[in-house]
């Protein structure tokens, strides 16, 4: 379905973007990051957003997550027009509904794994205990370890635990395996799959790695700020089956 809006009728739309545009001014030069993106994401699905550097994938996810604003078009979350939301409303939206996982873990080095997760649970309305979140990512035995005592994959799993501890409806992951070797990256992807299936969080993973697309319900390929292709996978492959 090249260039089309892929829908999943049996699932409730969580995000709907129409004509989404984002431009940046760099000196006297205007750079178009998004050039009219139409896309829908549905409840509980796992979507991989593929694209090379500069394709617009990070910009798109940042707008979906309320970290950035579109220059034009609309983006709706369960009917709420994020395009019209002020800073206070976007902050509340991020806090209540969205979990973020980035390529770099952004853990506080002076805090333990438990304490890094507790930073989020202390400001959430219905969080799971930090211990439960860390058990969910396979780190029940590393609660009191500091980031320096953890491997890169373990640190990323702490970051995932921090993201899911507030029970988000949406999990947005920007190159979550980008700083990891393939074996460790696959283990992180297994955690993301388990959270997607177990918690029902709508999950979007952005990556340049085509192989990761095989674990998704759908693959959205971006290029030059536009949706180039949307592909529905007949079967989601288990991350353990992947290699790169």
C-alpha positions as CSV (number, residue, x, y, z in Angstrom):
1,X,0.0,0.0,0.0
2,X,2.4,2.6,-1.2
3,X,1.7,6.1,0.0
4,X,-1.7,5.2,1.5
5,X,-3.2,5.4,4.9
6,X,-3.2,2.0,6.4
7,X,-6.1,1.4,8.7
8,X,-7.0,-1.5,11.0
9,X,-10.8,-1.3,11.2
10,X,-11.2,-3.6,14.2
11,X,-8.9,-1.4,16.3
12,X,-9.6,2.0,17.7
13,X,-7.5,4.8,16.2
14,X,-5.2,6.2,18.9
15,X,-3.3,8.7,16.6
16,X,-4.5,10.3,13.4
17,X,-2.4,12.8,11.5
18,X,-3.5,14.6,8.4
19,X,-1.3,16.8,6.2
20,X,1.4,16.9,9.0
21,X,4.1,19.5,8.1
22,X,7.2,20.4,10.1
23,X,9.7,23.0,9.0
24,X,12.8,24.4,10.7
25,X,14.5,27.7,10.1
26,X,18.3,27.4,10.1
27,X,19.7,30.8,9.5
28,X,18.1,31.9,6.2
29,X,17.4,28.4,5.1
30,X,14.1,26.7,5.7
31,X,14.3,22.9,6.1
32,X,11.2,20.7,5.6
33,X,11.3,17.7,8.0
34,X,7.8,16.6,7.3
35,X,6.0,17.3,4.1
36,X,2.3,16.3,4.6
37,X,2.1,13.0,6.6
38,X,-1.2,11.1,6.8
39,X,-1.0,8.3,9.2
40,X,-3.1,6.4,11.7
41,X,-1.9,4.3,14.7
42,X,-4.3,1.9,16.4
43,X,-4.8,0.7,20.0
44,X,-2.5,-2.1,21.0
45,X,-0.6,-2.4,17.7
46,X,3.2,-2.4,17.3
47,X,4.4,-0.2,14.4
48,X,7.9,0.1,13.1
49,X,8.7,3.4,11.5
50,X,11.6,2.9,9.1
51,X,13.8,5.6,7.4
52,X,17.3,6.8,6.8
53,X,18.8,9.7,8.7
54,X,16.9,12.8,7.8
55,X,13.8,11.0,6.6
56,X,11.6,12.7,9.3
57,X,11.0,9.7,11.5
58,X,12.2,11.2,14.8
59,X,10.4,14.5,14.0
60,X,7.2,12.5,13.5
61,X,7.5,10.6,16.8
62,X,8.4,13.8,18.7
63,X,5.2,15.4,17.5
64,X,3.1,12.3,18.3
65,X,4.7,12.4,21.8
66,X,4.0,16.1,22.4
67,X,7.7,16.9,22.5
68,X,7.5,19.1,19.4
69,X,4.8,21.0,17.5
70,X,3.8,20.6,13.9
71,X,4.1,23.7,11.6
72,X,0.9,22.6,9.7
73,X,-1.7,19.9,9.5
74,X,-3.3,18.2,12.4
75,X,-2.4,15.4,14.9
76,X,-5.1,13.9,17.1
77,X,-4.7,11.6,20.1
78,X,-8.0,9.9,20.8
79,X,-9.9,12.8,19.4
80,X,-7.8,15.5,21.2
81,X,-6.2,17.9,18.8
82,X,-2.6,18.1,20.0
83,X,-2.0,20.8,17.3
84,X,-4.1,23.2,19.4
85,X,-2.8,22.2,22.9
86,X,-0.8,24.7,24.9
87,X,2.4,23.9,26.8
88,X,0.6,23.0,30.0
89,X,-1.8,20.6,28.1
90,X,1.1,19.0,26.3
91,X,3.0,18.4,29.5
92,X,-0.1,16.8,31.1
93,X,-0.5,14.7,27.9
94,X,3.1,13.4,28.1
95,X,2.9,12.7,31.8
96,X,-0.4,10.8,31.7
97,X,-0.3,8.9,28.4
98,X,3.1,8.6,26.8
99,X,6.3,6.6,27.7
100,X,9.5,7.4,25.9
101,X,12.5,5.2,25.2
102,X,15.5,6.8,23.5
103,X,18.8,5.5,21.9
104,X,20.7,6.9,24.9
105,X,19.4,5.8,28.3
106,X,19.4,9.2,30.1
107,X,19.7,7.5,33.5
108,X,20.9,9.5,36.5
109,X,24.2,8.0,37.4
110,X,23.9,8.7,41.2
111,X,20.6,6.8,41.5
112,X,20.0,3.1,41.5
113,X,17.8,1.3,39.0
114,X,15.0,1.4,41.5
115,X,15.4,5.1,42.1
116,X,15.7,6.0,38.4
117,X,12.3,4.3,37.9
118,X,10.8,5.9,41.0
119,X,11.4,9.4,39.5
120,X,8.5,8.7,37.2
121,X,6.3,6.7,39.5
122,X,6.3,9.6,42.1
123,X,4.6,11.9,39.6
124,X,2.2,9.5,38.0
125,X,-1.4,9.0,38.8
126,X,-1.6,5.2,38.7
127,X,1.9,3.8,38.6
128,X,3.2,0.3,39.1
129,X,5.8,-0.1,41.8
130,X,9.4,0.4,40.5
131,X,10.1,-3.2,41.6
132,X,7.3,-4.5,39.4
133,X,8.4,-2.4,36.4
134,X,12.0,-3.7,36.7
135,X,10.8,-7.3,37.1
136,X,8.8,-6.8,33.9
137,X,12.0,-6.1,32.0
138,X,13.9,-8.9,33.7
139,X,15.9,-6.9,36.2
140,X,14.3,-8.0,39.5
141,X,17.8,-8.9,40.7
142,X,19.4,-5.5,39.8
143,X,17.2,-3.1,41.7
144,X,19.9,-1.5,43.8
145,X,22.6,-1.4,41.1
146,X,23.8,1.9,39.8
147,X,24.0,2.6,36.0
148,X,27.8,2.2,36.0
149,X,27.3,-1.4,37.4
150,X,24.9,-2.3,34.5
151,X,25.6,-3.3,30.9
152,X,24.3,-1.2,28.1
153,X,21.4,-3.6,27.5
154,X,20.5,-3.6,31.2
155,X,20.6,0.2,31.3
156,X,18.3,0.3,28.3
157,X,15.9,-2.1,30.1
158,X,15.9,0.3,33.1
159,X,15.0,3.1,30.7
160,X,12.1,0.9,29.4
161,X,11.0,0.1,33.0
162,X,11.0,3.8,33.7
163,X,8.9,4.4,30.6
164,X,6.3,1.8,31.4
165,X,6.0,2.2,35.1
166,X,3.4,4.9,34.7
167,X,1.3,2.4,32.6
168,X,1.3,4.5,29.4
169,X,-1.2,4.0,26.7
170,X,1.5,4.8,24.2
171,X,5.2,3.8,24.1
172,X,7.4,5.7,21.7
173,X,10.9,4.3,21.1
174,X,13.5,6.2,19.1
175,X,16.3,3.9,17.9
176,X,16.1,1.8,21.2
177,X,18.7,-0.6,19.9
178,X,20.9,1.9,18.1
179,X,23.7,1.9,20.8
180,X,23.6,-1.9,21.3
181,X,25.1,-4.9,19.6
182,X,22.7,-7.2,17.8
183,X,22.4,-9.8,20.5
184,X,21.7,-7.3,23.2
185,X,19.4,-5.3,20.9
186,X,17.3,-8.4,20.2
187,X,16.8,-8.9,24.0
188,X,15.6,-5.3,24.3
189,X,13.2,-5.9,21.4
190,X,11.9,-9.0,23.2
191,X,11.1,-6.8,26.2
192,X,9.3,-4.2,24.0
193,X,7.3,-7.0,22.4
194,X,6.3,-8.4,25.8
195,X,5.2,-5.0,27.1
196,X,3.2,-4.3,23.9
197,X,1.4,-7.6,24.3
198,X,1.1,-7.7,28.1
199,X,0.2,-4.1,28.8
200,X,-1.6,-3.4,25.5
201,X,0.4,-0.2,24.9
202,X,0.3,1.2,21.4
203,X,4.0,0.9,20.5
204,X,6.0,2.7,17.8
205,X,9.6,1.8,17.2
206,X,11.6,4.1,14.9
207,X,14.7,2.6,13.4
208,X,16.9,2.5,10.2
209,X,17.2,-1.3,10.6
210,X,14.8,-3.0,8.2
211,X,15.0,-6.3,9.9
212,X,13.3,-4.9,13.0
213,X,10.3,-4.3,10.9
214,X,9.6,-8.0,10.8
215,X,8.4,-8.0,14.4
216,X,5.7,-5.3,13.7
217,X,2.0,-5.4,12.9
218,X,2.8,-2.7,10.3
219,X,5.8,-1.1,8.9
220,X,5.7,2.6,7.9
221,X,8.6,3.7,5.6
222,X,9.4,7.4,5.6
223,X,11.6,9.2,3.1
224,X,12.1,12.9,2.4
225,X,9.5,13.8,5.0
226,X,6.7,11.7,3.4
227,X,5.2,8.3,3.9
228,X,6.6,6.3,1.1
229,X,5.1,2.9,2.0
230,X,2.9,1.2,4.6
231,X,3.2,-2.6,4.8
232,X,1.1,-4.9,6.9
233,X,2.9,-8.0,8.0
234,X,1.1,-11.3,7.6
235,X,2.9,-12.6,10.7
236,X,4.8,-10.8,13.4
237,X,8.1,-12.5,13.9
238,X,9.5,-13.1,17.3
239,X,12.6,-10.9,18.0
240,X,14.5,-14.1,18.8
241,X,14.1,-15.1,15.1
242,X,15.8,-11.9,13.9
243,X,19.4,-11.3,13.1
244,X,21.5,-8.5,11.6
